[in-house]
């Protein structure tokens, strides 16, 4: 059983954007007027409610992540108010990581975020090619991205992540190489490179179904993935998760908590939470909030929370999630830890593991089970084994 004194992570969802990107399937809302004050009031009330729960009392925060949507739409003063309430309700673990996702067009806020306690920025760059930015529906320019990165460094952020997308229709290997080279010019300690996926409910999915959008060929995506790994490795950025690269000591603590099966509290419209409490055959509680921001605010105002669905994880669900999330990490999962949690070996649950090892897609070394280089290239097809 997890000790109540173990630290946990906090996620804060800001659901508003000035426009919705055609590839985005997140809980994002474009509205005529962003209700920053009203929404913040709801966040503070919800946070206060959870601070009184037994599962969270007496535990320190190890990481905080403002995600979205576009959190950088909100002013530094608003972020400061949220962080102040947070500090009054919870203790902060030593070296706490406080991340805020930001778009380049909101760079004027960066100095203010740093002053109020944010110590990590994750900047949604996606590409340095103007025509690719346009095809992705991004509203910032390449020059704005460059200026945003310069301002972030000048503001004192020594922990900055830059997001890139690859596998964009019509994108060439040369354009990806140019994106990587430009990103590396800023000497950042962390870079995320995500393969474009066509998600249901998005404009890209509708265009794909109608034949207007043709995805990049699989062989091109594989060549791009290999180019990314080789280029970033030469630059001293170690791949520690399928899409994430970092210098030593700069891995995302918040995301590692997810991948390692740690507890997390999510507040805001559509936010998800997990509290591991093994007991009576269950392996943790999950819940998520109302997605619609207006209804979320109304429900929090009425009852202090806005949960719309709860679920208890049984043995098989918990084991599947542990495998699925853990295998995203390059080091994989510790077999001994799996046995300790679930009292059986991974192969007892998933006999197909032996077949995947025989195919050269997985390997077990030094007590850890992980995907091989070949396996990482086709990871999504392998994860189906554990869903």
N, C-alpha and C positions, 0 to 999 in steps of 0.2 A: 504494500500500500504506500502511496506517495505521502511524504510528510507535508503537513500544512505549511511548514516553514520553508519549503523549497520555493525558489523564485519562479515567476511565470512571466509571460509576455502579454502585452496589451495592444490591440489593434483598434484604430479609430477610423471609421469610414466616412469620408466626405464625398457625397454622391454627385456633386454638381460639376458640370463641364460647360464651356462656351459652345462646344459642338461635339458630336459623337463621331468618333473615328469608325470607318466602315468595317474594320476587323474586330471591333471591341464588343465583347459579350458580358462585360462587367455591369454591375448595378449602377448605371450612370443616367443622370437626368439633366436635360437642357431646359432651363426655365427662363421666363422673361425677367424675373427678379430673384436673385439668390437670397434666401432668408437666413443670412449669416447669423444674426443675433438669435433668432428663434431656434434655429437648428443647434446652435451652441448651447443654449439653455437646456435643450433636451439632452444633449450629450452629458452635460454636467449633472443633471438629475439622474440619468441612467447610471453614470459612474458612481454617484453617491449611493444609489440603491445596491449595487454589487459590492461596494466596499463593506457593507454590513453582512454579507453572506459568509457563512462559516467556511466555505471552500476557498475564499480569497483573503479572509482576515489573517493578519499576522504574517503575511507573505510579502516578500519584496518583488519589485518589478525589475526584471533583467533587461527588458527591451520594450520600446514603444514605437509603433509604426503608424504614421498618418498616411493612409492610402485612399485611393479613389477610383473613379472620379479624378478631380484635380484639387488636392489639398492646398496647393499654392494659390488658389483663388481666394482663400481666407487670409485675412491680414495677420501680420506678426502679433498684433495686440490680442487677437482672438486665440491664436495658438498659445500665447503666453498665459492667458486666462485658463485654458484647459490644462496646461502643464502645472500651473499653480494649484489648481484644485486637486490634480493628481498627486502632487507632492504632499498635500495636506491629508490625503486619504491613505496613501501607501508609502512605505519606505522605498528608497531607490537602492538597488544593489550597486556595489562598487563597479565603476566602469560602465554604467548603464548606457545602452545605445538608444538614441532617440532619432529616428529617421523620418524624414518628410519627403514624399514624392512631389516633384516640381516640374513644371513645364518651362521651357526657356523664356516664354513671353512674360513670365511672372518674376523675372530676375530682380526687379526693383525691391522685392521683399527679402532677398537673401540675407542682407546684413541684419535685418530685424529678426529673422528666424534664428540666426546664430546668437544674437544677443539674448534671446529669451530662453535658450537652452537646447535647441535642436543642434545635434552634433554630427548628423549624417544627412546628406542630401542624395536623393536618387533622381537623376534628371532624365526625362523622357526625350531623348534625342532621336532615336529610331534610324536616322540616316543623315549623311552630310551631302546627299545628292538631291538637288531641288526637285527634279521630276519624280523621284521616289517619295519624297515628302508629300508632294501633291497627290500621288496615287494612294497614299496611306491616309489622306484626309487631314494631315497635320496642318495647323494654322501658323506655326512659327517658320522662320526662314533659317537658312544655314548660318547667316551672319548673327542672328539672334542666339543661336546655339553657342557659337564661339564666344560671344560676349557673355552669355550666362555662365559658361564654364570659367571664364576669366574672373567674373564677379564672385562666383562661389569660392574660388581659391583666395581671392583678395579678402573676402569676408572672414577668412580663418577656418574654413572647412577643410580639414586635412583628410576627411573620410567622405569621399564623393563617389557615387556609382553613376555610370553612364549606361543607358539602355540602347541597344541596337536591335534591329529586326533584320533577319535574312530570309531568303527564300521568297522574296517579293516577286510577283510576276514581272518579267522583263529585266529583272536585276541580273547583272553579269558578275562573274568572279572578279573582274578588274574593279568594278564599282565597290564590291564588298571589301576588296583589299584596300582601296582608297579610304573607305570608311574606317577600317581598322587602323590604318596608318595615322589618319587625322586624330582619331580618339587617343591613340598612344602618344601623340605629341603633347597632350596635356598632363601626361605622367600621373594618371589617376590610379588609386590603389584597388579599384574594383570595376569590373565591367560585366554586364549581363548581355548575352546575345541570344535572342529568342527566335526560333523558327516560326515563321508566319503560319498560323493554322486557320483553317476556314471553319468558324464556329456557327452552329445553327442559330438562327434568329438575327444574324448580322446582315448588313447590306452585301458584304462580300459573299456570303452564303447564297443569297438570292441571285447575285450575279453569276455565281458558279453554276447554280441550278439552271439558269437560263442560257448558259453558254457564253456570257459576256466576259467572264473571268476564267482564265486558264492557269491553274497552279503551276509553279515551277516543277520540272521533271524531278523524280526522286533522285536520279543520279547527280543532278545539279545540286540539290539540297545536301546530299552526302559530301560532295566535293567542297561545298561551302562550309559545312561543319568541320571538315578536316583542316581547311584553310584557317578557320578561326582558332582551332586548338593549337595548330603549329605556330601561327603568328603570335598569339598571346603568350604561349609558353616561352618563346624566344625573348619576349619582353619581360619575363619574370612574373607573369600572372598565372598562378596555378589553377587549373580547373578543379573545383571541389564539389560541383554539382553539375548536372547535365547542361545547364545554361549559364552558369556563373563561374567567374574567374576572379582571383584576388591575390594580392601579395600576402605574405604571412602576417597573420594578426588582423587582417581586414575582412575576413569572411563575415557575411551578414549574420549577426547573432540572432536576430529575429527569425529569419528564415530557417536557420539551423534548428531553432526550437521546434518549428513545425516538423521538419524532416526527421527529427530525433524523437518525436512523439511526446513533446512537452505540453504542459497546460497553457492555454491562451484564452484570454477574455476579449471578445469583440463587442464594441459599442458602435452605435450608428445604424442607419438604415441598411438592412440586409446583412449586417455583420454576423459572423459565425463564431461560436465559442466551443471549447472543449475542456472538460475537467475530468481527469483520470482518477477514478475512485473504485478500484477493483473490489467487488463485494457480491456475494450471493449470485455468482455466475455472470455478472456484468463487468465490463472493463472500461467504464467511463461514460459520462453524459455529454451529449452534443445538443446544441440548440442554435437556432438562428432567428434573426429579427425580421419584422415586417420590412419589405423592400421599398415600398412607396414612401418617400420622405415625408409627405404631408400626413399620411396615416401613422407613420412612425412617431412623428412629433406629437400627434394627438394622443396616441396610446401611452407614450412616456409621461405626458402631462397628467393623464388620468391615473396611471398605476405605477409609474416609476420604471417601467420596462416595456418592451414591445416584442416579446417572444411569440412567434407564430407556430413553431414546431420544435419538439424535443424528441430525442432518440437515445436509447441506451445501447451501447455497443456490446454485442455478445462476443464470445471467444473467437469465432471465425471472422467477424467484421474487424475486430481489433487486430488480429493477426494479419489480415489482408492489408489493412492500412499501414501497419508497421513495415511490411514488406514493400508495398508500393512507394511509400515515402522514403524509406531508408535506402532503397536501391537507386533513388535519384542521386544520392551522394556518390562521389567517385570511390570513396573507401567502402561503400556498401554497409552491410549490417553485421554486428557481432553475433555470431551464432550462439555464444554463451548467454548473451543478453536476451535473445529470442527465447531460449530454453527457460531462462529465469522467469520471464513474463508469462509464458504460455504453457510451460511444463512439457513441451514436446519440441522436436527439432523442426526446422523449416520444411524438410523433406517429408515429415509425417503429414503435414498439411498439403504440401505441393510436390507430389512425386515427379512432376514434370521438370523439376529443377535438375535432376540427374540427366535428363535428355538435353536440356539447354546447355549444361556443362559439356556434354559430348559433342554438341554442335559448335562449341567454341564461343558461345554467347554469354556464358556465365562462368565464374571460377570461384573456388574456395581456397583461400590462402591465408595462413597465419590466423586461423580462426574467424575469418571474415568472408562473407558471401557477397559478391559484387558482380556487376556487369563488366564484361571485357570491352576492349576498344570497339570490336565489332558489335557487341551487344548495345553499347551506347548509341551507335548509329541507327539502330532500329528499336530503341527503348520503348516507344509507345506500343509497338506490337507485342513486346514481351510483358508489359504491365498488365495486359489482358489476362495473363495467367493468374493474377492475384486479385482480380476484381470479382 
